[in-house]
Amino acid sequence: MFRNVFGRLVTETVRVHRYVKRAPLIRGETAAFVSVRSFSDVKDEVQEPFDTSLLEFLVCPLSKKPLRYEAKTNELINEELGIAYPIIGGIPNMIPQEARLVQKDPDPSTTPTQG
């Protein structure tokens, strides 16, 4: 049995080795034709609109609560946690590490007054 397995292993290795020698090489020249965009190009483009019908399905990945769309900043906001997820190219970036903290306005009725 060992002899049979060893024989097949050697035979397959020789076949693969022969094929690799004859296979055409892929040249690095094709990579030069790929268009590369820089981050500065993205700023000049018009932002794609966010489809607000997605708000029915999207929830915060941390709290699983509904999100609110803020058109001025183009973000989805979680009021409970005070974080905002950016919308890039019409697609919400729901990665918690990419979210920013939102400054909550202090409620004047609960703030102690100095007298």
Buried (B, 14 or more C-beta within 10 A) or exposed (E): EEEEEEEEEEEEEEEEEEEEEEEEEEEEEEEEEEEEEEEEEEEEEEEEEBEEEBBEEBBBEEEEEBBEBEEEEBBBBBBEBEBBBBBEEEEBBBEEEEBEEBEEEEEEEEEEEEE
